[in-house]
Amino acid sequence: MGIHASISEATLSIEGSLSLASNRIPAIVDPSDDTYYEYTYEVTASLGETQVLPTKNKYLTDDITIQPVPSTTTINPQGGYTLYIG
């Protein structure tokens, strides 16, 4: 699924295929390149803590999923709900 390109003098040779996703401009990517994101693609939000995923200048192979802050609710004696966060 890679694109291989080579330029020799005035000749450009490309092997592979390009496809458009939405309105994005396709790019030629070397699959042997070490700039792929190789960490977790799923994180859970947390209160008062900043999380940084090291994605700058990296190619991603999947969507990143951010799970909500864990929470539960219970019915309180007044007939309302109590929300527990974290």
PDB file with one MODEL, atoms N, CA, C and O in Angstrom:
MODEL        1
ATOM      1  N   MET A   1       0.820  -1.176   0.000  1.00  0.00           N
ATOM      2  CA  MET A   1       0.000   0.000   0.000  1.00  0.00           C
ATOM      3  C   MET A   1       0.866   1.242   0.000  1.00  0.00           C
ATOM      4  O   MET A   1       0.398   2.310   0.397  1.00  0.00           O
ATOM      5  N   GLY A   2       2.092   1.142  -0.425  1.00  0.00           N
ATOM      6  CA  GLY A   2       2.962   2.304  -0.411  1.00  0.00           C
ATOM      7  C   GLY A   2       3.065   2.935  -1.779  1.00  0.00           C
ATOM      8  O   GLY A   2       2.703   2.337  -2.792  1.00  0.00           O
ATOM      9  N   ILE A   3       3.550   4.117  -1.788  1.00  0.00           N
ATOM     10  CA  ILE A   3       3.827   4.850  -3.016  1.00  0.00           C
ATOM     11  C   ILE A   3       5.340   4.970  -3.097  1.00  0.00           C
ATOM     12  O   ILE A   3       5.983   5.401  -2.140  1.00  0.00           O
ATOM     13  N   HIS A   4       5.897   4.600  -4.208  1.00  0.00           N
ATOM     14  CA  HIS A   4       7.332   4.713  -4.403  1.00  0.00           C
ATOM     15  C   HIS A   4       7.572   5.656  -5.563  1.00  0.00           C
ATOM     16  O   HIS A   4       6.995   5.482  -6.636  1.00  0.00           O
ATOM     17  N   ALA A   5       8.404   6.636  -5.362  1.00  0.00           N
ATOM     18  CA  ALA A   5       8.692   7.604  -6.412  1.00  0.00           C
ATOM     19  C   ALA A   5      10.189   7.715  -6.597  1.00  0.00           C
ATOM     20  O   ALA A   5      10.958   7.627  -5.639  1.00  0.00           O
ATOM     21  N   SER A   6      10.592   7.908  -7.833  1.00  0.00           N
ATOM     22  CA  SER A   6      11.998   8.144  -8.109  1.00  0.00           C
ATOM     23  C   SER A   6      12.098   9.172  -9.222  1.00  0.00           C
ATOM     24  O   SER A   6      11.286   9.184 -10.147  1.00  0.00           O
ATOM     25  N   ILE A   7      13.097  10.031  -9.123  1.00  0.00           N
ATOM     26  CA  ILE A   7      13.324  11.053 -10.136  1.00  0.00           C
ATOM     27  C   ILE A   7      14.706  10.814 -10.728  1.00  0.00           C
ATOM     28  O   ILE A   7      15.700  10.769 -10.003  1.00  0.00           O
ATOM     29  N   SER A   8      14.765  10.663 -12.022  1.00  0.00           N
ATOM     30  CA  SER A   8      16.015  10.447 -12.728  1.00  0.00           C
ATOM     31  C   SER A   8      16.080  11.444 -13.868  1.00  0.00           C
ATOM     32  O   SER A   8      15.294  11.377 -14.812  1.00  0.00           O
ATOM     33  N   GLU A   9      17.014  12.360 -13.773  1.00  0.00           N
ATOM     34  CA  GLU A   9      17.160  13.439 -14.752  1.00  0.00           C
ATOM     35  C   GLU A   9      15.822  14.132 -14.942  1.00  0.00           C
ATOM     36  O   GLU A   9      15.361  14.803 -14.019  1.00  0.00           O
ATOM     37  N   ALA A  10      15.181  14.002 -16.088  1.00  0.00           N
ATOM     38  CA  ALA A  10      13.918  14.704 -16.359  1.00  0.00           C
ATOM     39  C   ALA A  10      12.731  13.753 -16.313  1.00  0.00           C
ATOM     40  O   ALA A  10      11.651  14.097 -16.791  1.00  0.00           O
ATOM     41  N   THR A  11      12.911  12.559 -15.745  1.00  0.00           N
ATOM     42  CA  THR A  11      11.841  11.570 -15.723  1.00  0.00           C
ATOM     43  C   THR A  11      11.368  11.341 -14.290  1.00  0.00           C
ATOM     44  O   THR A  11      12.187  11.149 -13.391  1.00  0.00           O
ATOM     45  N   LEU A  12      10.062  11.361 -14.072  1.00  0.00           N
ATOM     46  CA  LEU A  12       9.467  11.065 -12.772  1.00  0.00           C
ATOM     47  C   LEU A  12       8.688   9.777 -12.907  1.00  0.00           C
ATOM     48  O   LEU A  12       7.831   9.649 -13.782  1.00  0.00           O
ATOM     49  N   SER A  13       8.980   8.830 -12.048  1.00  0.00           N
ATOM     50  CA  SER A  13       8.297   7.542 -12.081  1.00  0.00           C
ATOM     51  C   SER A  13       7.609   7.321 -10.740  1.00  0.00           C
ATOM     52  O   SER A  13       8.243   7.415  -9.688  1.00  0.00           O
ATOM     53  N   ILE A  14       6.306   7.026 -10.778  1.00  0.00           N
ATOM     54  CA  ILE A  14       5.546   6.764  -9.551  1.00  0.00           C
ATOM     55  C   ILE A  14       4.857   5.420  -9.693  1.00  0.00           C
ATOM     56  O   ILE A  14       4.201   5.153 -10.699  1.00  0.00           O
ATOM     57  N   GLU A  15       5.007   4.574  -8.679  1.00  0.00           N
ATOM     58  CA  GLU A  15       4.330   3.284  -8.644  1.00  0.00           C
ATOM     59  C   GLU A  15       3.433   3.263  -7.423  1.00  0.00           C
ATOM     60  O   GLU A  15       3.833   3.740  -6.361  1.00  0.00           O
ATOM     61  N   GLY A  16       2.233   2.725  -7.547  1.00  0.00           N
ATOM     62  CA  GLY A  16       1.304   2.670  -6.437  1.00  0.00           C
ATOM     63  C   GLY A  16       0.024   3.392  -6.805  1.00  0.00           C
ATOM     64  O   GLY A  16      -0.276   3.573  -7.985  1.00  0.00           O
ATOM     65  N   SER A  17      -0.720   3.800  -5.812  1.00  0.00           N
ATOM     66  CA  SER A  17      -1.971   4.500  -6.082  1.00  0.00           C
ATOM     67  C   SER A  17      -2.164   5.607  -5.076  1.00  0.00           C
ATOM     68  O   SER A  17      -1.661   5.542  -3.954  1.00  0.00           O
ATOM     69  N   LEU A  18      -2.893   6.618  -5.484  1.00  0.00           N
ATOM     70  CA  LEU A  18      -3.257   7.736  -4.618  1.00  0.00           C
ATOM     71  C   LEU A  18      -4.772   7.754  -4.496  1.00  0.00           C
ATOM     72  O   LEU A  18      -5.475   7.463  -5.464  1.00  0.00           O
ATOM     73  N   SER A  19      -5.274   8.087  -3.337  1.00  0.00           N
ATOM     74  CA  SER A  19      -6.711   8.232  -3.183  1.00  0.00           C
ATOM     75  C   SER A  19      -6.987   9.447  -2.322  1.00  0.00           C
ATOM     76  O   SER A  19      -6.180   9.817  -1.469  1.00  0.00           O
ATOM     77  N   LEU A  20      -8.132  10.062  -2.553  1.00  0.00           N
ATOM     78  CA  LEU A  20      -8.518  11.252  -1.803  1.00  0.00           C
ATOM     79  C   LEU A  20      -9.475  10.863  -0.683  1.00  0.00           C
ATOM     80  O   LEU A  20     -10.433  10.122  -0.902  1.00  0.00           O
ATOM     81  N   ALA A  21      -9.210  11.363   0.506  1.00  0.00           N
ATOM     82  CA  ALA A  21     -10.117  11.199   1.632  1.00  0.00           C
ATOM     83  C   ALA A  21     -10.684  12.588   1.923  1.00  0.00           C
ATOM     84  O   ALA A  21      -9.941  13.482   2.327  1.00  0.00           O
ATOM     85  N   SER A  22     -11.960  12.776   1.729  1.00  0.00           N
ATOM     86  CA  SER A  22     -12.609  14.083   1.890  1.00  0.00           C
ATOM     87  C   SER A  22     -11.993  15.063   0.903  1.00  0.00           C
ATOM     88  O   SER A  22     -11.896  14.770  -0.289  1.00  0.00           O
ATOM     89  N   ASN A  23     -11.577  16.221   1.395  1.00  0.00           N
ATOM     90  CA  ASN A  23     -10.980  17.236   0.542  1.00  0.00           C
ATOM     91  C   ASN A  23      -9.477  17.342   0.775  1.00  0.00           C
ATOM     92  O   ASN A  23      -8.876  18.374   0.477  1.00  0.00           O
ATOM     93  N   ARG A  24      -8.884  16.315   1.288  1.00  0.00           N
ATOM     94  CA  ARG A  24      -7.458  16.353   1.595  1.00  0.00           C
ATOM     95  C   ARG A  24      -6.632  16.142   0.343  1.00  0.00           C
ATOM     96  O   ARG A  24      -7.050  15.445  -0.581  1.00  0.00           O
ATOM     97  N   ILE A  25      -5.472  16.742   0.320  1.00  0.00           N
ATOM     98  CA  ILE A  25      -4.549  16.569  -0.791  1.00  0.00           C
ATOM     99  C   ILE A  25      -3.684  15.351  -0.493  1.00  0.00           C
ATOM    100  O   ILE A  25      -3.084  15.267   0.579  1.00  0.00           O
ATOM    101  N   PRO A  26      -3.611  14.397  -1.437  1.00  0.00           N
ATOM    102  CA  PRO A  26      -2.794  13.210  -1.179  1.00  0.00           C
ATOM    103  C   PRO A  26      -1.312  13.560  -1.132  1.00  0.00           C
ATOM    104  O   PRO A  26      -0.859  14.513  -1.767  1.00  0.00           O
ATOM    105  N   ALA A  27      -0.582  12.779  -0.379  1.00  0.00           N
ATOM    106  CA  ALA A  27       0.862  12.986  -0.267  1.00  0.00           C
ATOM    107  C   ALA A  27       1.571  11.680  -0.573  1.00  0.00           C
ATOM    108  O   ALA A  27       1.033  10.601  -0.327  1.00  0.00           O
ATOM    109  N   ILE A  28       2.753  11.778  -1.099  1.00  0.00           N
ATOM    110  CA  ILE A  28       3.568  10.588  -1.331  1.00  0.00           C
ATOM    111  C   ILE A  28       4.296  10.289  -0.031  1.00  0.00           C
ATOM    112  O   ILE A  28       5.031  11.128   0.489  1.00  0.00           O
ATOM    113  N   VAL A  29       4.086   9.086   0.489  1.00  0.00           N
ATOM    114  CA  VAL A  29       4.626   8.700   1.788  1.00  0.00           C
ATOM    115  C   VAL A  29       5.474   7.453   1.620  1.00  0.00           C
ATOM    116  O   VAL A  29       5.056   6.494   0.971  1.00  0.00           O
ATOM    117  N   ASP A  30       6.638   7.463   2.192  1.00  0.00           N
ATOM    118  CA  ASP A  30       7.510   6.296   2.178  1.00  0.00           C
ATOM    119  C   ASP A  30       7.154   5.438   3.388  1.00  0.00           C
ATOM    120  O   ASP A  30       7.393   5.863   4.518  1.00  0.00           O
ATOM    121  N   PRO A  31       6.588   4.238   3.191  1.00  0.00           N
ATOM    122  CA  PRO A  31       6.167   3.424   4.337  1.00  0.00           C
ATOM    123  C   PRO A  31       7.320   2.965   5.225  1.00  0.00           C
ATOM    124  O   PRO A  31       7.085   2.516   6.347  1.00  0.00           O
ATOM    125  N   SER A  32       8.552   3.066   4.752  1.00  0.00           N
ATOM    126  CA  SER A  32       9.683   2.692   5.594  1.00  0.00           C
ATOM    127  C   SER A  32      10.140   3.860   6.456  1.00  0.00           C
ATOM    128  O   SER A  32      11.063   3.723   7.258  1.00  0.00           O
ATOM    129  N   ASP A  33       9.495   5.005   6.288  1.00  0.00           N
ATOM    130  CA  ASP A  33       9.841   6.209   7.049  1.00  0.00           C
ATOM    131  C   ASP A  33       9.547   5.989   8.531  1.00  0.00           C
ATOM    132  O   ASP A  33       8.547   5.360   8.877  1.00  0.00           O
ATOM    133  N   ASP A  34      10.401   6.497   9.399  1.00  0.00           N
ATOM    134  CA  ASP A  34      10.221   6.304  10.840  1.00  0.00           C
ATOM    135  C   ASP A  34       9.387   7.413  11.465  1.00  0.00           C
ATOM    136  O   ASP A  34       9.435   7.601  12.680  1.00  0.00           O
ATOM    137  N   THR A  35       8.634   8.144  10.674  1.00  0.00           N
ATOM    138  CA  THR A  35       7.843   9.234  11.219  1.00  0.00           C
ATOM    139  C   THR A  35       6.393   8.821  11.468  1.00  0.00           C
ATOM    140  O   THR A  35       5.504   9.672  11.506  1.00  0.00           O
ATOM    141  N   TYR A  36       6.155   7.549  11.633  1.00  0.00           N
ATOM    142  CA  TYR A  36       4.814   7.087  11.969  1.00  0.00           C
ATOM    143  C   TYR A  36       4.609   7.155  13.481  1.00  0.00           C
ATOM    144  O   TYR A  36       5.526   6.889  14.258  1.00  0.00           O
ATOM    145  N   TYR A  37       3.389   7.515  13.884  1.00  0.00           N
ATOM    146  CA  TYR A  37       3.010   7.556  15.298  1.00  0.00           C
ATOM    147  C   TYR A  37       2.881   6.123  15.787  1.00  0.00           C
ATOM    148  O   TYR A  37       2.103   5.347  15.231  1.00  0.00           O
ATOM    149  N   GLU A  38       3.638   5.761  16.826  1.00  0.00           N
ATOM    150  CA  GLU A  38       3.666   4.376  17.299  1.00  0.00           C
ATOM    151  C   GLU A  38       3.264   4.242  18.756  1.00  0.00           C
ATOM    152  O   GLU A  38       3.760   3.368  19.466  1.00  0.00           O
ATOM    153  N   TYR A  39       2.365   5.109  19.202  1.00  0.00           N
ATOM    154  CA  TYR A  39       1.920   5.063  20.595  1.00  0.00           C
ATOM    155  C   TYR A  39       0.442   4.710  20.634  1.00  0.00           C
ATOM    156  O   TYR A  39      -0.122   4.282  19.627  1.00  0.00           O
ATOM    157  N   THR A  40      -0.184   4.885  21.785  1.00  0.00           N
ATOM    158  CA  THR A  40      -1.585   4.543  21.951  1.00  0.00           C
ATOM    159  C   THR A  40      -2.487   5.445  21.121  1.00  0.00           C
ATOM    160  O   THR A  40      -2.197   6.626  20.933  1.00  0.00           O
ATOM    161  N   TYR A  41      -3.566   4.886  20.633  1.00  0.00           N
ATOM    162  CA  TYR A  41      -4.553   5.639  19.872  1.00  0.00           C
ATOM    163  C   TYR A  41      -5.818   5.867  20.697  1.00  0.00           C
ATOM    164  O   TYR A  41      -6.788   6.437  20.197  1.00  0.00           O
ATOM    165  N   GLU A  42      -5.815   5.426  21.955  1.00  0.00           N
ATOM    166  CA  GLU A  42      -6.976   5.618  22.820  1.00  0.00           C
ATOM    167  C   GLU A  42      -6.511   6.119  24.179  1.00  0.00           C
ATOM    168  O   GLU A  42      -5.658   5.505  24.820  1.00  0.00           O
ATOM    169  N   VAL A  43      -7.076   7.237  24.610  1.00  0.00           N
ATOM    170  CA  VAL A  43      -6.744   7.807  25.909  1.00  0.00           C
ATOM    171  C   VAL A  43      -8.026   8.155  26.643  1.00  0.00           C
ATOM    172  O   VAL A  43      -9.074   8.339  26.024  1.00  0.00           O
ATOM    173  N   THR A  44      -7.942   8.244  27.959  1.00  0.00           N
ATOM    174  CA  THR A  44      -9.064   8.657  28.784  1.00  0.00           C
ATOM    175  C   THR A  44      -8.753  10.024  29.365  1.00  0.00           C
ATOM    176  O   THR A  44      -7.699  10.230  29.967  1.00  0.00           O
ATOM    177  N   ALA A  45      -9.667  10.946  29.182  1.00  0.00           N
ATOM    178  CA  ALA A  45      -9.488  12.291  29.728  1.00  0.00           C
ATOM    179  C   ALA A  45      -9.380  12.209  31.242  1.00  0.00           C
ATOM    180  O   ALA A  45      -9.969  11.326  31.865  1.00  0.00           O
ATOM    181  N   SER A  46      -8.629  13.129  31.831  1.00  0.00           N
ATOM    182  CA  SER A  46      -8.500  13.146  33.287  1.00  0.00           C
ATOM    183  C   SER A  46      -8.646  14.578  33.774  1.00  0.00           C
ATOM    184  O   SER A  46      -8.402  15.532  33.037  1.00  0.00           O
ATOM    185  N   LEU A  47      -9.045  14.706  35.019  1.00  0.00           N
ATOM    186  CA  LEU A  47      -9.263  16.028  35.610  1.00  0.00           C
ATOM    187  C   LEU A  47      -7.943  16.641  36.052  1.00  0.00           C
ATOM    188  O   LEU A  47      -7.143  15.992  36.726  1.00  0.00           O
ATOM    189  N   GLY A  48      -7.722  17.881  35.673  1.00  0.00           N
ATOM    190  CA  GLY A  48      -6.551  18.615  36.150  1.00  0.00           C
ATOM    191  C   GLY A  48      -5.220  18.124  35.633  1.00  0.00           C
ATOM    192  O   GLY A  48      -4.178  18.511  36.162  1.00  0.00           O
ATOM    193  N   GLU A  49      -5.222  17.285  34.617  1.00  0.00           N
ATOM    194  CA  GLU A  49      -3.958  16.761  34.092  1.00  0.00           C
ATOM    195  C   GLU A  49      -3.956  16.916  32.573  1.00  0.00           C
ATOM    196  O   GLU A  49      -4.902  16.505  31.901  1.00  0.00           O
ATOM    197  N   THR A  50      -2.911  17.500  32.046  1.00  0.00           N
ATOM    198  CA  THR A  50      -2.771  17.645  30.608  1.00  0.00           C
ATOM    199  C   THR A  50      -2.058  16.426  30.051  1.00  0.00           C
ATOM    200  O   THR A  50      -1.027  16.001  30.571  1.00  0.00           O
ATOM    201  N   GLN A  51      -2.613  15.879  29.003  1.00  0.00           N
ATOM    202  CA  GLN A  51      -1.982  14.744  28.340  1.00  0.00           C
ATOM    203  C   GLN A  51      -1.559  15.193  26.952  1.00  0.00           C
ATOM    204  O   GLN A  51      -2.346  15.812  26.236  1.00  0.00           O
ATOM    205  N   VAL A  52      -0.346  14.894  26.567  1.00  0.00           N
ATOM    206  CA  VAL A  52       0.159  15.244  25.243  1.00  0.00           C
ATOM    207  C   VAL A  52       0.484  13.946  24.513  1.00  0.00           C
ATOM    208  O   VAL A  52       1.261  13.123  24.996  1.00  0.00           O
ATOM    209  N   LEU A  53      -0.121  13.780  23.350  1.00  0.00           N
ATOM    210  CA  LEU A  53       0.204  12.639  22.511  1.00  0.00           C
ATOM    211  C   LEU A  53       1.250  13.117  21.518  1.00  0.00           C
ATOM    212  O   LEU A  53       1.021  14.112  20.829  1.00  0.00           O
ATOM    213  N   PRO A  54       2.384  12.447  21.420  1.00  0.00           N
ATOM    214  CA  PRO A  54       3.485  12.920  20.577  1.00  0.00           C
ATOM    215  C   PRO A  54       3.214  12.691  19.087  1.00  0.00           C
ATOM    216  O   PRO A  54       3.845  11.842  18.457  1.00  0.00           O
ATOM    217  N   THR A  55       2.264  13.459  18.528  1.00  0.00           N
ATOM    218  CA  THR A  55       1.859  13.283  17.135  1.00  0.00           C
ATOM    219  C   THR A  55       2.447  14.325  16.186  1.00  0.00           C
ATOM    220  O   THR A  55       2.261  14.218  14.974  1.00  0.00           O
ATOM    221  N   LYS A  56       3.150  15.323  16.706  1.00  0.00           N
ATOM    222  CA  LYS A  56       3.681  16.382  15.850  1.00  0.00           C
ATOM    223  C   LYS A  56       4.616  15.792  14.790  1.00  0.00           C
ATOM    224  O   LYS A  56       5.543  15.044  15.099  1.00  0.00           O
ATOM    225  N   ASN A  57       4.343  16.151  13.535  1.00  0.00           N
ATOM    226  CA  ASN A  57       5.137  15.690  12.381  1.00  0.00           C
ATOM    227  C   ASN A  57       5.144  14.169  12.230  1.00  0.00           C
ATOM    228  O   ASN A  57       6.105  13.601  11.712  1.00  0.00           O
ATOM    229  N   LYS A  58       4.076  13.509  12.681  1.00  0.00           N
ATOM    230  CA  LYS A  58       3.969  12.049  12.569  1.00  0.00           C
ATOM    231  C   LYS A  58       2.777  11.684  11.683  1.00  0.00           C
ATOM    232  O   LYS A  58       1.782  12.407  11.634  1.00  0.00           O
ATOM    233  N   TYR A  59       2.890  10.568  10.994  1.00  0.00           N
ATOM    234  CA  TYR A  59       1.776  10.021  10.237  1.00  0.00           C
ATOM    235  C   TYR A  59       0.991   9.106  11.161  1.00  0.00           C
ATOM    236  O   TYR A  59       1.575   8.302  11.888  1.00  0.00           O
ATOM    237  N   LEU A  60      -0.342   9.224  11.136  1.00  0.00           N
ATOM    238  CA  LEU A  60      -1.195   8.375  11.952  1.00  0.00           C
ATOM    239  C   LEU A  60      -1.855   7.329  11.069  1.00  0.00           C
ATOM    240  O   LEU A  60      -2.237   7.623   9.937  1.00  0.00           O
ATOM    241  N   THR A  61      -1.992   6.113  11.576  1.00  0.00           N
ATOM    242  CA  THR A  61      -2.621   5.050  10.815  1.00  0.00           C
ATOM    243  C   THR A  61      -4.054   4.790  11.247  1.00  0.00           C
ATOM    244  O   THR A  61      -4.729   3.935  10.673  1.00  0.00           O
ATOM    245  N   ASP A  62      -4.528   5.520  12.254  1.00  0.00           N
ATOM    246  CA  ASP A  62      -5.890   5.333  12.755  1.00  0.00           C
ATOM    247  C   ASP A  62      -6.336   6.619  13.429  1.00  0.00           C
ATOM    248  O   ASP A  62      -5.530   7.526  13.638  1.00  0.00           O
ATOM    249  N   ASP A  63      -7.619   6.702  13.770  1.00  0.00           N
ATOM    250  CA  ASP A  63      -8.138   7.849  14.509  1.00  0.00           C
ATOM    251  C   ASP A  63      -7.718   7.745  15.972  1.00  0.00           C
ATOM    252  O   ASP A  63      -7.563   6.644  16.501  1.00  0.00           O
ATOM    253  N   ILE A  64      -7.537   8.875  16.616  1.00  0.00           N
ATOM    254  CA  ILE A  64      -7.282   8.896  18.059  1.00  0.00           C
ATOM    255  C   ILE A  64      -8.628   9.030  18.751  1.00  0.00           C
ATOM    256  O   ILE A  64      -9.421   9.906  18.408  1.00  0.00           O
ATOM    257  N   THR A  65      -8.887   8.171  19.719  1.00  0.00           N
ATOM    258  CA  THR A  65     -10.136   8.181  20.474  1.00  0.00           C
ATOM    259  C   THR A  65      -9.871   8.702  21.876  1.00  0.00           C
ATOM    260  O   THR A  65      -8.993   8.197  22.577  1.00  0.00           O
ATOM    261  N   ILE A  66     -10.631   9.713  22.285  1.00  0.00           N
ATOM    262  CA  ILE A  66     -10.503  10.262  23.637  1.00  0.00           C
ATOM    263  C   ILE A  66     -11.760   9.887  24.397  1.00  0.00           C
ATOM    264  O   ILE A  66     -12.853  10.367  24.093  1.00  0.00           O
ATOM    265  N   GLN A  67     -11.594   9.022  25.391  1.00  0.00           N
ATOM    266  CA  GLN A  67     -12.720   8.591  26.216  1.00  0.00           C
ATOM    267  C   GLN A  67     -13.056   9.698  27.218  1.00  0.00           C
ATOM    268  O   GLN A  67     -12.161  10.434  27.635  1.00  0.00           O
ATOM    269  N   PRO A  68     -14.325   9.831  27.614  1.00  0.00           N
ATOM    270  CA  PRO A  68     -14.695  10.867  28.577  1.00  0.00           C
ATOM    271  C   PRO A  68     -14.133  10.584  29.968  1.00  0.00           C
ATOM    272  O   PRO A  68     -13.740   9.461  30.282  1.00  0.00           O
ATOM    273  N   VAL A  69     -14.107  11.626  30.787  1.00  0.00           N
ATOM    274  CA  VAL A  69     -13.709  11.467  32.186  1.00  0.00           C
ATOM    275  C   VAL A  69     -14.686  10.475  32.825  1.00  0.00           C
ATOM    276  O   VAL A  69     -15.898  10.633  32.680  1.00  0.00           O
ATOM    277  N   PRO A  70     -14.183   9.463  33.525  1.00  0.00           N
ATOM    278  CA  PRO A  70     -15.079   8.497  34.167  1.00  0.00           C
ATOM    279  C   PRO A  70     -16.022   9.186  35.157  1.00  0.00           C
ATOM    280  O   PRO A  70     -15.607  10.045  35.934  1.00  0.00           O
ATOM    281  N   SER A  71     -17.288   8.794  35.113  1.00  0.00           N
ATOM    282  CA  SER A  71     -18.265   9.373  36.036  1.00  0.00           C
ATOM    283  C   SER A  71     -19.393   8.378  36.284  1.00  0.00           C
ATOM    284  O   SER A  71     -19.659   7.499  35.464  1.00  0.00           O
ATOM    285  N   THR A  72     -20.043   8.533  37.421  1.00  0.00           N
ATOM    286  CA  THR A  72     -21.216   7.729  37.759  1.00  0.00           C
ATOM    287  C   THR A  72     -22.252   8.646  38.402  1.00  0.00           C
ATOM    288  O   THR A  72     -21.913   9.714  38.911  1.00  0.00           O
ATOM    289  N   THR A  73     -23.505   8.229  38.378  1.00  0.00           N
ATOM    290  CA  THR A  73     -24.573   8.984  39.047  1.00  0.00           C
ATOM    291  C   THR A  73     -25.340   8.047  39.968  1.00  0.00           C
ATOM    292  O   THR A  73     -25.463   6.851  39.707  1.00  0.00           O
ATOM    293  N   THR A  74     -25.845   8.616  41.039  1.00  0.00           N
ATOM    294  CA  THR A  74     -26.717   7.883  41.956  1.00  0.00           C
ATOM    295  C   THR A  74     -27.905   8.773  42.291  1.00  0.00           C
ATOM    296  O   THR A  74     -27.832   9.997  42.183  1.00  0.00           O
ATOM    297  N   ILE A  75     -28.990   8.146  42.696  1.00  0.00           N
ATOM    298  CA  ILE A  75     -30.165   8.912  43.142  1.00  0.00           C
ATOM    299  C   ILE A  75     -29.936   9.276  44.606  1.00  0.00           C
ATOM    300  O   ILE A  75     -29.625   8.414  45.429  1.00  0.00           O
ATOM    301  N   ASN A  76     -30.095  10.568  44.925  1.00  0.00           N
ATOM    302  CA  ASN A  76     -29.878  11.004  46.300  1.00  0.00           C
ATOM    303  C   ASN A  76     -31.205  11.013  47.075  1.00  0.00           C
ATOM    304  O   ASN A  76     -32.266  10.882  46.464  1.00  0.00           O
ATOM    305  N   PRO A  77     -31.165  11.166  48.407  1.00  0.00           N
ATOM    306  CA  PRO A  77     -32.371  11.105  49.240  1.00  0.00           C
ATOM    307  C   PRO A  77     -33.434  12.154  48.863  1.00  0.00           C
ATOM    308  O   PRO A  77     -34.614  11.956  49.153  1.00  0.00           O
ATOM    309  N   GLN A  78     -33.041  13.244  48.235  1.00  0.00           N
ATOM    310  CA  GLN A  78     -33.993  14.286  47.848  1.00  0.00           C
ATOM    311  C   GLN A  78     -34.686  13.965  46.510  1.00  0.00           C
ATOM    312  O   GLN A  78     -35.513  14.745  46.038  1.00  0.00           O
ATOM    313  N   GLY A  79     -34.352  12.836  45.914  1.00  0.00           N
ATOM    314  CA  GLY A  79     -34.967  12.452  44.655  1.00  0.00           C
ATOM    315  C   GLY A  79     -34.230  12.939  43.424  1.00  0.00           C
ATOM    316  O   GLY A  79     -34.659  12.688  42.297  1.00  0.00           O
ATOM    317  N   GLY A  80     -33.120  13.639  43.634  1.00  0.00           N
ATOM    318  CA  GLY A  80     -32.320  14.114  42.512  1.00  0.00           C
ATOM    319  C   GLY A  80     -31.170  13.158  42.242  1.00  0.00           C
ATOM    320  O   GLY A  80     -31.158  12.024  42.721  1.00  0.00           O
ATOM    321  N   TYR A  81     -30.242  13.616  41.495  1.00  0.00           N
ATOM    322  CA  TYR A  81     -29.089  12.800  41.154  1.00  0.00           C
ATOM    323  C   TYR A  81     -27.810  13.441  41.705  1.00  0.00           C
ATOM    324  O   TYR A  81     -27.674  14.663  41.754  1.00  0.00           O
ATOM    325  N   THR A  82     -26.882  12.577  42.115  1.00  0.00           N
ATOM    326  CA  THR A  82     -25.566  13.027  42.513  1.00  0.00           C
ATOM    327  C   THR A  82     -24.595  12.505  41.468  1.00  0.00           C
ATOM    328  O   THR A  82     -24.613  11.321  41.129  1.00  0.00           O
ATOM    329  N   LEU A  83     -23.753  13.386  40.962  1.00  0.00           N
ATOM    330  CA  LEU A  83     -22.788  13.031  39.933  1.00  0.00           C
ATOM    331  C   LEU A  83     -21.402  12.917  40.578  1.00  0.00           C
ATOM    332  O   LEU A  83     -20.931  13.847  41.233  1.00  0.00           O
ATOM    333  N   TYR A  84     -20.768  11.778  40.385  1.00  0.00           N
ATOM    334  CA  TYR A  84     -19.411  11.549  40.857  1.00  0.00           C
ATOM    335  C   TYR A  84     -18.490  11.562  39.645  1.00  0.00           C
ATOM    336  O   TYR A  84     -18.682  10.801  38.697  1.00  0.00           O
ATOM    337  N   ILE A  85     -17.498  12.427  39.686  1.00  0.00           N
ATOM    338  CA  ILE A  85     -16.571  12.568  38.565  1.00  0.00           C
ATOM    339  C   ILE A  85     -15.183  12.096  38.999  1.00  0.00           C
ATOM    340  O   ILE A  85     -14.688  12.456  40.067  1.00  0.00           O
ATOM    341  N   GLY A  86     -14.580  11.290  38.150  1.00  0.00           N
ATOM    342  CA  GLY A  86     -13.214  10.839  38.405  1.00  0.00           C
ATOM    343  C   GLY A  86     -13.132   9.477  38.989  1.00  0.00           C
ATOM    344  O   GLY A  86     -12.036   8.982  39.251  1.00  0.00           O
TER     345      GLY A  86
ENDMDL
END
